[in-house]
Amino acid sequence: METQLHHVLELEQLTPETFLIHLDRQNFSFKPGQYAILRNPKTGEGREYSIYSSDREDRLSFLVREIKTGEFSRYLKHLKVGSELAIEGPRGFFILDEKSLNGHPLLFIATGTGISPFHSFVQSYSNLNYQVLHGIHFADEAYGRAAFHSDRYLLCASREDKGGYFGRVSYYLKEHKVDENLICYLCGNSDMIEEVTNILESNGVSPENIRTEVFF
């Protein structure tokens, strides 16, 4: 897998723990929904991040949550504009198929920074027939909300009643039956993906219409 050096254009702080890192794109080609491995060019240490930006932008963007015990996320947070960062990729198959691109109803379900591939989807493809459930703890974690149509986006906040729904995405899905013909894309932590997959299947959604990406 090819690795090349890119330069940091900007670090955009979103919350005290979360930021966007913007890099020059150069000739990096990818499909929306794929991820890349960001690496320290000196040590080779790296971590996988879904691409947040669209495939039409002239820069690459990644949504990063700083983990207090995670050395690599702290390394990224303290990079300076102009610093070099190695990118390996793209990788992954969490991409939209022809049916999804041609108007079939879609349900995007994300927790936390797992919203990244969905942000890339809607920024890259203007005619998707989608709904988004975004599960977060607090309302200020609604990363990239402005990219989604307001009537197609539901914020599920589990620790304060400031979203469209007070509770986890799994609670919402247990209370609101989904159409069994939906194609569902899930991105987030493994516990959410397992629980939500079970809920969707119990509602009649076929396993082949449930596509998953374990984000952390």
C-alpha positions in Angstrom: 0.0 0.0 0.0 1.4 3.3 -1.1 2.4 5.9 1.6 3.1 9.5 0.9 3.8 12.6 2.8 1.2 15.4 3.1 1.4 18.8 4.8 -0.8 20.0 7.6 -2.9 23.0 6.4 -5.0 23.6 9.5 -6.1 22.1 12.9 -9.7 23.1 13.5 -10.8 22.6 17.2 -14.4 21.5 17.5 -14.7 20.6 21.2 -12.1 20.4 23.9 -11.5 16.8 22.9 -12.2 16.8 19.2 -10.7 18.4 16.2 -10.4 18.3 12.4 -7.0 17.9 10.8 -6.8 19.3 7.3 -4.0 18.2 4.9 -3.1 19.0 1.4 -4.6 16.4 -0.9 -2.0 16.1 -3.7 -2.9 13.2 -5.9 -4.6 11.1 -3.2 -7.6 9.3 -4.7 -10.3 7.6 -2.6 -14.0 6.6 -2.6 -16.2 8.2 0.0 -16.5 5.9 3.0 -12.9 4.7 2.8 -10.3 5.2 5.5 -6.6 5.9 5.6 -3.8 5.2 8.0 -2.2 8.4 9.4 1.4 7.8 10.4 4.2 9.7 12.2 6.8 9.8 9.4 9.6 9.6 11.9 8.5 6.7 14.0 6.0 4.9 11.7 3.4 4.9 14.5 -0.1 5.2 13.0 -3.8 4.9 13.4 -6.8 4.4 11.1 -9.2 7.2 10.4 -12.2 7.5 8.1 -11.9 10.3 5.6 -14.2 13.1 6.6 -13.9 15.3 3.5 -15.6 14.8 0.1 -13.9 13.3 -2.9 -14.1 16.7 -4.7 -12.2 18.8 -2.2 -8.6 19.9 -2.7 -7.7 18.9 0.8 -8.1 15.8 3.0 -9.8 16.1 6.3 -10.0 13.7 9.3 -12.1 14.0 12.4 -10.0 13.1 15.5 -11.0 12.6 19.1 -8.2 13.1 21.5 -7.9 10.1 23.8 -6.1 11.0 27.0 -4.3 7.6 27.1 -3.7 7.6 23.3 -0.3 8.9 22.4 -1.1 9.1 18.7 -4.2 11.4 19.0 -2.2 13.7 21.2 0.6 13.7 18.6 -1.9 14.8 15.9 -3.4 17.5 18.1 0.0 19.2 18.6 1.1 19.1 15.0 1.9 22.6 13.5 0.8 24.0 10.2 3.3 22.9 7.6 4.2 19.7 9.5 4.5 16.5 7.4 2.3 13.6 8.1 2.4 10.2 6.2 -0.8 8.8 4.8 -1.2 5.2 3.8 -4.2 4.2 1.8 -7.0 4.4 0.9 -8.4 1.3 2.4 -11.8 -0.3 3.2 -15.0 -1.3 1.5 -17.5 0.9 3.5 -18.7 2.5 0.3 -22.1 3.1 -1.4 -23.2 0.5 -4.0 -25.1 1.4 -7.2 -28.4 0.8 -5.6 -27.6 3.2 -2.8 -26.4 5.8 -5.2 -29.5 5.6 -7.3 -32.1 6.7 -4.8 -32.8 3.6 -2.6 -33.8 4.7 0.9 -30.8 4.6 3.2 -30.4 4.8 7.0 -27.0 6.0 8.3 -26.4 5.2 12.0 -23.3 6.6 13.7 -21.9 7.1 17.2 -19.4 9.9 18.0 -16.7 10.5 15.4 -18.2 7.5 13.4 -20.1 10.2 11.6 -17.0 10.8 9.4 -17.8 8.5 6.4 -21.4 9.7 6.3 -20.2 13.3 6.2 -18.0 12.3 3.2 -21.0 10.5 1.6 -23.4 13.5 1.7 -20.7 16.0 0.7 -19.7 13.9 -2.3 -23.1 12.8 -3.5 -25.9 15.4 -3.6 -28.9 13.1 -4.4 -28.8 10.5 -1.7 -32.1 9.4 -0.2 -30.9 9.1 3.4 -31.8 9.6 7.0 -29.1 9.9 9.7 -29.2 8.9 13.4 -26.2 10.3 15.2 -25.6 9.1 18.7 -23.5 11.3 21.0 -23.2 12.1 24.7 -23.6 15.9 24.6 -25.1 18.2 21.9 -21.8 20.0 21.2 -20.6 16.7 19.7 -22.9 17.0 16.7 -19.8 17.1 14.4 -20.6 18.2 10.8 -24.3 18.6 11.4 -24.5 21.4 9.0 -23.6 19.1 6.1 -26.8 17.1 6.5 -30.3 18.3 5.6 -32.0 19.3 8.8 -35.1 17.2 8.2 -32.9 14.1 7.5 -30.7 14.3 10.6 -31.7 13.2 14.1 -29.3 13.8 17.0 -29.6 11.2 19.8 -28.0 12.7 22.9 -27.6 10.3 25.8 -26.5 12.6 28.6 -28.5 15.8 28.1 -31.9 16.5 26.6 -30.7 18.8 23.9 -30.9 16.6 20.8 -33.8 15.5 18.7 -34.0 12.5 20.9 -32.9 12.0 24.5 -31.3 8.6 24.6 -29.1 6.2 22.6 -29.6 5.4 19.0 -30.5 1.8 20.1 -33.3 3.1 22.4 -34.7 5.2 19.5 -34.7 2.2 17.2 -36.5 0.0 19.7 -39.2 2.7 20.0 -39.4 3.5 16.2 -39.7 0.5 13.9 -37.7 1.0 10.7 -38.7 0.0 7.1 -37.4 -3.5 6.4 -36.5 -2.4 2.9 -33.9 0.2 4.0 -30.2 -0.3 3.3 -28.5 0.5 6.6 -25.0 1.7 7.1 -23.6 1.6 10.7 -20.3 3.2 11.9 -19.2 3.4 15.5 -18.2 1.3 18.4 -18.6 -2.5 18.3 -21.2 -2.6 21.1 -23.5 -0.2 19.2 -23.0 -2.1 16.0 -23.9 -5.4 17.5 -26.9 -4.1 19.4 -28.3 -2.1 16.4 -27.7 -5.0 14.0 -29.8 -7.2 16.2 -32.6 -4.6 16.4 -32.6 -4.0 12.6 -32.7 -7.8 11.9 -35.6 -8.2 14.4 -37.4 -5.5 12.3 -37.0 -7.6 9.2 -34.0 -5.9 7.6 -32.0 -8.5 5.8 -28.4 -9.1 6.8 -27.1 -8.2 3.3 -28.7 -4.8 3.7 -26.8 -4.0 6.9 -23.2 -2.7 6.2 -20.9 -2.0 9.1 -17.7 -0.3 9.9 -16.3 -0.7 13.4 -14.7 2.7 14.1 -13.0 2.0 17.5 
